């Protein structure tokens, strides 16, 4: 941790398609005195926003483009192809990139998938954004392969999507500047990692006072052992020595005798 300064709020950036609602809710429950401000940024600007101090941390898509930014991978998204509802692919549950060989596959400039080789036929021009590519799909120009969250974000009634089993995938991560790992950032890291309030890096209440009645060993003292040959206080002795030198237990019958009333002789 490089700082613990108080800030009036925690600024959280996120790229399109990421839904930070769950983590924001936990933050508001756990740290109600510190407002959380959401900052939506284009995927291409996410790392620049973090470096410029426009946000304390952010949900981004990997890979991170520099060693000065830390990142914690959170989850991997399903990759889908966005198509018109009357497209042939709409008749199946899942496709491969080979199934798109005859289609024009749009490749926007803000594409978040790491392709080694694009499927299908290339378009004449690359759309500037995923939103622009969606409009071209609706116009029947081509199809678009994207993370499922972006297909949902840009949902249209005339379009649908299907999983692509062998396409690259997008991984979402929490990222922040390495040199700005403040207490607030640590608090948010704990939330996304599922730490409880009482975890080793969570906020803990003050330790409770030791309960009354604990033994000496529980508070650091040593417990004394009974001296050999002396009876322990509160425990009955093994027996009582009589005048004839024999030891009899308390209430025990003499050796060879029987308890009860004597039998009457006739």
N, C-alpha and C positions, 0 to 999 in steps of 0.2 A: 504494500500500500504506500503511495507516495504523498498522500494528502488526506486531511480529515476536515478541511474547511467547510463551514456551513454555506450552503447555497440556497437561494430562495425557492428553487424548483429543480426538478430533474428533467432534462430534455432528452426525449427518446425519438430517434429517427427510425423510419421504416420504409422499405421499398414497396412498390405496388404488388399486390397479391398476398402480402403478409398481413395477418390479422392479429394484432397484439392485445386484443380485448381481455383474454384470460389473465395475462401477466399484469396488465394495468389494474384490473380488479383486485388482484392480490396485493399489489403495491398500495392501493388506496385503503385496503383493510389493515395492512401492517404498518404503514407510515402515513396516517391521515393528515399529519401536520406538514407534509412536504408535497406540494402539488407536482403532478407529472404532466409535462407538456409534450404532446405528440407532434412530430415534425415529419410530414410525408415528403419524400424526395424521390426523384427518378433514380432508377437503378444505376445509371451511369454517373450520377452525382453523389452517391451515398458515401464513398470513401473520402471524397473532397470535403463533404460537409463535416465529417468527423475530424479530419485534420485541421480544418479551419475553426473548430470550436463551435460550430453551429448546433451540435448536439453532444451530450455526454456519452451516449452509446447508441447503437442502432442495430436493427435487424437488417441484414444484408444477404446477398447471395454469394456463395464462395465461387472461385477462390478470392482471398484478400490480396490486393495488389501491392503489398509492401510489408517489410518486417517491422515497421513502426506501429502497425495495428495488430492488436490481439484479437483472437476470435475463438468462440466456443461453438462448434457445430451442434445444431439442435435437432433437425429432422431433414429427411429427404423427400422430395415431392415426386408424385407420379407425373410422367410426361404423356401428353395427349396430343392428338391432331384435331384441330378445329376445322369443321367442314359444314357445307350447307346440309340441311336436313334431307334433301333428296339425293345426296351423293351416295354412290355405291357402297362406300365404306360404312355408312350409317346402318347397313343391314347386319353387321357383325359386331361382336362384343369387344374384340381386340384386334389390332393390326400390327404388322411389322413395317420397317422402313421399305422393304421390298414391295409391299403392297401399294406404296405411294410412288412407284417408279414412273408412272405415266402422268403424274400430276405436277403442276407447277407448285413448288414449295417455297413460300415466301420466307425471306430471311431479314427481319427488321434490324436496324442498327443497334437497338437496345436488347438484342437477343441474349438470354442468360444461359443458353446451353452451349457446352463446349464440344462442337462438332469436329470430328476428324474428316468426315466427308458428308456433305449435305445430301439428303435423299431427294429423289425426284428430279424434276427439271428446274433450273434456276430461272427466276424472273428477270426481266430486262433491267429493272432497278430495284434497289433495296428500300423498303419503306422506312421512314424515319423512326417510327415508334411501333410498338405492338398494337396500340389502338388504331393506327393507320392500317396496319396489316389486317386487322379484324374487318375493317370496312371493305378492304379489297376481297376478302373471303366472301363477305355478304354479296358483293357485286359479281361473284363467280369468276374472279380472276385466278384464284389459286387456293391452296390450303395452307395452314399454319401449324407448326409443331411448337408447343410451349408447355411450361409447367402448368399443372391442372389449376392451381390457384389463379393464374392469369386468365385461363379460359372461363373460370367462374366470374372473375372480376369484370370481364368484357362480355358477359352473357347477352345473347340476343335470341329472340323467339324463333328467328329463321335459321339459327345455327345450332349445331350440337358438337359433341366431341367424343373421341374414343381413345383408350389407352394405346400407346405404342410400346410394345414390349422390349424392343432392342435399341431404343433411342437413348442418348445421354440424359442424365437426370440433373436436377437442380437441388443444391443443398443450402438450406437457410441456416444462418449463424448469427449469434450476437457478437458484435465487434465494438471496439473502443480503442482510443490511442493508448499505447503501452505506458507512456509517461503520465497518463492522467487516470490512473486506477485509484480513484477517490473512494471514500467510504460509501458514497451514494452508488457508485458503480458496483462495489462489492455487495451492497444490499440487493441490487437488481440481479447480479449474478446468482446470488442465493435463491432468488425467486425463480428464475428460469431453470435452475438446476433442481428445484423441488425441495430445497432445504426448509426445515421448520424454523420457527422463531427461536427455539432452544438449541439449534444445531451449533457446531463449533464456530461458524462464522456468522450466525444469525444474531439478532439482538436478544439478549437474555435479561430477565429481571434480576434484581439484586439477590445474592444468595441468601437463603433463609437462615435464621439463627438455629443453632443445634437444639434439638428437642430435649426437654427436661427428662430425667430418668434414664439417660443413656449410661451404659456401663463405662467403667474407667478406661477400658481398652478402646471404646469408640471415640473417646476424646483425647487419646494419646497416652493415658496413664497405663501402668502395669497392673495386672490382676494378681493379688497375693495368693499363693498356694497354701493350703492347710499344712500345719507342721506335722511331720510324721509322728504317729503314736498318740496324737491328740484328737479327740472327737471333733467333728465339724459342728459348728453351732447350728442348732435347730434340728439336728438329726439324732435319732435314738441311738444309744450305745448298744454294742453287740450283746451285752449281758451284765449280770451283777454277781460279784464274787461273794459266796457265803462263808460262814465261819469254818466249814469243813474243808475249805480250799477249792471246792468245785464251783464252776461258773454256770449259772442258770440264766437262760433268756427270760426277759420280762414276760410273765404270764405263761411261761412254758411249763408243761407237766414234767415231774421228776422222771429220770430215766427208768424205764421199766414200768412205771405206773400208768393208770388209766384215769381219764377224767370222767366225771359224772357221779351219781349217787352210788353208795356201796350196796351190793346185793344183800337182801335180807336172808338170814340163815333160818332154816325151818327147824 
